[in-house]
Amino acid sequence: MAAPFETRDGSAWMPDYLTAIDGATCIGCGRCFKVCSREVMHLYGVDDEGEILGRCDNDGDDFDGDLNRMIMVVDQAGACIGCGACARVCPKNCQTHVKAGALAA
């Protein structure tokens, strides 16, 4: 399939939209969040059993002592523009991206 989009200089470009982050692999480093201009993902707390406790909105939130670790969660997938910046900085390659046109409308 030919790229449906073009850059400003006319080069073909195909967006890769972020659709998921593997919570078992993610180390919660925050690199992807820092490069994302669209706030597509956020840090969430996880307990010892692997259950997601909720979004970590401040540094002091330990979810009443239940916080074991933090992971990134895609919670605003529709805001993704498919630039791929998050994939380029992820040290664990734990993200799933889907080419434009492959997503069901």
Secondary structure, 3 states (H helix, E strand, C coil): CCCCEECCCCCEECCEEEEEECCCCCCCCCHHHHHCCCCCEEEEEECCCCCEEEECCCCCCCCCCCCCEEEEEECCHHHCCCCCHHHHHCCCCCEEEEECCCCCC
